[in-house]
Amino acid sequence: MSIWSRISAALAALAHGESLSMVFARLRTPPERSVAFTIAVIGLGAKMAKADGEVSRREVAAFRRIFALPEGEEQNAARVFNLARQDVAGFESYARTIADMFRDNCDTLIDVLEGLFQIATADGNYSDAEDTFLREVARIFNVGERCFRVLRNRFVAGDCDPYDVLGVEANASMEQIRSAWKKAVRDNHPDRLISRGVPEEAIRLAEERLIHINRAWDEINARQAA
């Protein structure tokens, strides 16, 4: 059974009057945790769209890219999205659910935040409402200010300090920087994430972050060689 089939089965409980937040609150262990993860992230995306006041085609395209929706599953994803927008639970409920599921895996929480940034900036406009929303999600996820700044600068300003990306100071030795780079690569390697049972959607987001980690290392090397 595909994840979207399991999502459809989970949402069948809505016919009995349960809220969407109550549905995914029960999905805490594998393989259902992947279902809960996907529902919760879609829910956060929907709540963010509601905060912004509109959903653009580019935002929808960004969402489709992040989740790599298989052909024929668009309606299921749209159903979750629309239900989340209508759900009386606030976005904080969705964010806390994800934070509880991955309290021991901060990288996955960063992946979620990164995905939300991709959706928020896909239309070329990053509103104050979206910034407030994402800052609060970051607070609930316990994501530090430096990490939030890296994501915000990359997606909003189109640039970020390579030292911030690797989490080191600009005056750190090359040995320290190399060590931080290797750890970041190791922590975000798909094989390692798969072995930990991280949802497939989060793995795809981590793969994108890995590109920027390697780019930061290359940029620091180039500066040192100049």
Contacts in CASP RR format, 6 or more apart in sequence:
PFRMAT RR
TARGET T0000
AUTHOR 0000-0000-0000
METHOD contacts of the structure
MODEL  1
MSIWSRISAALAALAHGESLSMVFARLRTPPERSVAFTIAVIGLGAKMAK
ADGEVSRREVAAFRRIFALPEGEEQNAARVFNLARQDVAGFESYARTIAD
MFRDNCDTLIDVLEGLFQIATADGNYSDAEDTFLREVARIFNVGERCFRV
LRNRFVAGDCDPYDVLGVEANASMEQIRSAWKKAVRDNHPDRLISRGVPE
EAIRLAEERLIHINRAWDEINARQAA
1 9 0 8 1.000
2 70 0 8 1.000
2 73 0 8 1.000
3 34 0 8 1.000
3 35 0 8 1.000
3 38 0 8 1.000
3 200 0 8 1.000
4 69 0 8 1.000
4 70 0 8 1.000
4 73 0 8 1.000
4 76 0 8 1.000
4 77 0 8 1.000
6 31 0 8 1.000
6 32 0 8 1.000
6 35 0 8 1.000
7 35 0 8 1.000
7 38 0 8 1.000
7 39 0 8 1.000
7 76 0 8 1.000
7 80 0 8 1.000
8 76 0 8 1.000
10 23 0 8 1.000
10 24 0 8 1.000
10 27 0 8 1.000
10 32 0 8 1.000
10 35 0 8 1.000
10 39 0 8 1.000
11 20 0 8 1.000
11 23 0 8 1.000
11 79 0 8 1.000
11 80 0 8 1.000
11 83 0 8 1.000
13 22 0 8 1.000
13 23 0 8 1.000
14 20 0 8 1.000
14 23 0 8 1.000
14 83 0 8 1.000
19 87 0 8 1.000
19 88 0 8 1.000
19 89 0 8 1.000
20 39 0 8 1.000
20 43 0 8 1.000
20 80 0 8 1.000
20 83 0 8 1.000
20 84 0 8 1.000
20 87 0 8 1.000
20 89 0 8 1.000
21 87 0 8 1.000
21 89 0 8 1.000
21 90 0 8 1.000
21 93 0 8 1.000
21 94 0 8 1.000
21 97 0 8 1.000
23 39 0 8 1.000
24 35 0 8 1.000
24 36 0 8 1.000
24 39 0 8 1.000
24 40 0 8 1.000
24 97 0 8 1.000
25 36 0 8 1.000
25 97 0 8 1.000
26 32 0 8 1.000
27 33 0 8 1.000
27 35 0 8 1.000
27 36 0 8 1.000
27 39 0 8 1.000
28 36 0 8 1.000
28 101 0 8 1.000
30 197 0 8 1.000
33 101 0 8 1.000
33 199 0 8 1.000
34 199 0 8 1.000
34 200 0 8 1.000
34 201 0 8 1.000
36 97 0 8 1.000
36 101 0 8 1.000
37 98 0 8 1.000
37 101 0 8 1.000
37 199 0 8 1.000
37 201 0 8 1.000
37 202 0 8 1.000
38 67 0 8 1.000
38 80 0 8 1.000
38 199 0 8 1.000
38 201 0 8 1.000
39 80 0 8 1.000
39 84 0 8 1.000
40 94 0 8 1.000
40 97 0 8 1.000
40 98 0 8 1.000
40 101 0 8 1.000
41 98 0 8 1.000
41 112 0 8 1.000
41 115 0 8 1.000
41 116 0 8 1.000
41 201 0 8 1.000
42 63 0 8 1.000
42 67 0 8 1.000
42 77 0 8 1.000
42 80 0 8 1.000
42 81 0 8 1.000
42 84 0 8 1.000
43 80 0 8 1.000
43 81 0 8 1.000
43 84 0 8 1.000
43 87 0 8 1.000
43 91 0 8 1.000
43 94 0 8 1.000
44 91 0 8 1.000
44 94 0 8 1.000
44 95 0 8 1.000
44 98 0 8 1.000
44 112 0 8 1.000
44 116 0 8 1.000
44 137 0 8 1.000
45 63 0 8 1.000
45 81 0 8 1.000
45 84 0 8 1.000
45 116 0 8 1.000
45 119 0 8 1.000
46 80 0 8 1.000
46 81 0 8 1.000
46 82 0 8 1.000
46 84 0 8 1.000
46 85 0 8 1.000
47 84 0 8 1.000
47 85 0 8 1.000
47 90 0 8 1.000
47 91 0 8 1.000
47 94 0 8 1.000
47 133 0 8 1.000
48 91 0 8 1.000
48 116 0 8 1.000
48 119 0 8 1.000
48 120 0 8 1.000
48 130 0 8 1.000
48 133 0 8 1.000
48 134 0 8 1.000
49 55 0 8 1.000
49 59 0 8 1.000
49 85 0 8 1.000
49 119 0 8 1.000
50 85 0 8 1.000
51 91 0 8 1.000
51 129 0 8 1.000
51 130 0 8 1.000
51 132 0 8 1.000
51 133 0 8 1.000
52 120 0 8 1.000
52 127 0 8 1.000
52 129 0 8 1.000
52 130 0 8 1.000
53 129 0 8 1.000
56 122 0 8 1.000
56 123 0 8 1.000
58 122 0 8 1.000
58 123 0 8 1.000
58 124 0 8 1.000
59 119 0 8 1.000
59 120 0 8 1.000
59 122 0 8 1.000
59 123 0 8 1.000
61 122 0 8 1.000
62 118 0 8 1.000
62 119 0 8 1.000
62 122 0 8 1.000
63 77 0 8 1.000
63 81 0 8 1.000
63 119 0 8 1.000
64 74 0 8 1.000
65 118 0 8 1.000
66 115 0 8 1.000
66 118 0 8 1.000
66 119 0 8 1.000
66 201 0 8 1.000
66 204 0 8 1.000
66 205 0 8 1.000
67 77 0 8 1.000
67 201 0 8 1.000
68 201 0 8 1.000
68 204 0 8 1.000
69 77 0 8 1.000
84 94 0 8 1.000
91 133 0 8 1.000
91 136 0 8 1.000
91 137 0 8 1.000
92 136 0 8 1.000
92 140 0 8 1.000
95 136 0 8 1.000
95 137 0 8 1.000
95 140 0 8 1.000
95 141 0 8 1.000
96 140 0 8 1.000
98 109 0 8 1.000
98 112 0 8 1.000
98 141 0 8 1.000
99 109 0 8 1.000
99 140 0 8 1.000
99 141 0 8 1.000
99 142 0 8 1.000
102 108 0 8 1.000
102 109 0 8 1.000
105 196 0 8 1.000
105 198 0 8 1.000
106 141 0 8 1.000
106 142 0 8 1.000
106 143 0 8 1.000
107 187 0 8 1.000
107 188 0 8 1.000
107 206 0 8 1.000
108 198 0 8 1.000
108 199 0 8 1.000
108 202 0 8 1.000
108 206 0 8 1.000
109 141 0 8 1.000
109 142 0 8 1.000
109 143 0 8 1.000
110 141 0 8 1.000
110 143 0 8 1.000
110 147 0 8 1.000
110 151 0 8 1.000
110 209 0 8 1.000
111 202 0 8 1.000
111 205 0 8 1.000
111 206 0 8 1.000
111 209 0 8 1.000
112 141 0 8 1.000
112 202 0 8 1.000
112 205 0 8 1.000
113 134 0 8 1.000
113 137 0 8 1.000
113 138 0 8 1.000
113 141 0 8 1.000
113 143 0 8 1.000
113 148 0 8 1.000
113 151 0 8 1.000
114 151 0 8 1.000
114 205 0 8 1.000
114 208 0 8 1.000
114 209 0 8 1.000
115 205 0 8 1.000
116 134 0 8 1.000
116 137 0 8 1.000
117 134 0 8 1.000
117 151 0 8 1.000
117 152 0 8 1.000
117 154 0 8 1.000
117 155 0 8 1.000
117 156 0 8 1.000
118 155 0 8 1.000
120 126 0 8 1.000
120 130 0 8 1.000
120 133 0 8 1.000
120 134 0 8 1.000
120 155 0 8 1.000
121 155 0 8 1.000
121 156 0 8 1.000
126 155 0 8 1.000
126 156 0 8 1.000
131 152 0 8 1.000
134 148 0 8 1.000
134 152 0 8 1.000
135 148 0 8 1.000
138 144 0 8 1.000
138 147 0 8 1.000
138 148 0 8 1.000
146 164 0 8 1.000
146 167 0 8 1.000
149 160 0 8 1.000
149 164 0 8 1.000
150 160 0 8 1.000
150 161 0 8 1.000
150 164 0 8 1.000
150 165 0 8 1.000
153 159 0 8 1.000
153 160 0 8 1.000
153 161 0 8 1.000
153 164 0 8 1.000
154 160 0 8 1.000
154 212 0 8 1.000
160 212 0 8 1.000
161 170 0 8 1.000
162 215 0 8 1.000
162 216 0 8 1.000
162 217 0 8 1.000
162 219 0 8 1.000
162 220 0 8 1.000
163 169 0 8 1.000
163 170 0 8 1.000
163 172 0 8 1.000
163 177 0 8 1.000
163 216 0 8 1.000
163 220 0 8 1.000
165 212 0 8 1.000
165 213 0 8 1.000
165 215 0 8 1.000
165 216 0 8 1.000
166 177 0 8 1.000
166 180 0 8 1.000
166 181 0 8 1.000
166 184 0 8 1.000
166 213 0 8 1.000
166 216 0 8 1.000
166 217 0 8 1.000
166 220 0 8 1.000
167 180 0 8 1.000
168 176 0 8 1.000
168 177 0 8 1.000
168 180 0 8 1.000
172 180 0 8 1.000
174 224 0 8 1.000
177 217 0 8 1.000
177 220 0 8 1.000
178 217 0 8 1.000
181 213 0 8 1.000
181 214 0 8 1.000
181 216 0 8 1.000
181 217 0 8 1.000
184 213 0 8 1.000
185 210 0 8 1.000
185 213 0 8 1.000
185 214 0 8 1.000
186 192 0 8 1.000
188 206 0 8 1.000
188 207 0 8 1.000
188 209 0 8 1.000
188 210 0 8 1.000
188 213 0 8 1.000
189 210 0 8 1.000
190 203 0 8 1.000
190 206 0 8 1.000
190 207 0 8 1.000
193 202 0 8 1.000
193 203 0 8 1.000
193 206 0 8 1.000
194 203 0 8 1.000
198 206 0 8 1.000
END
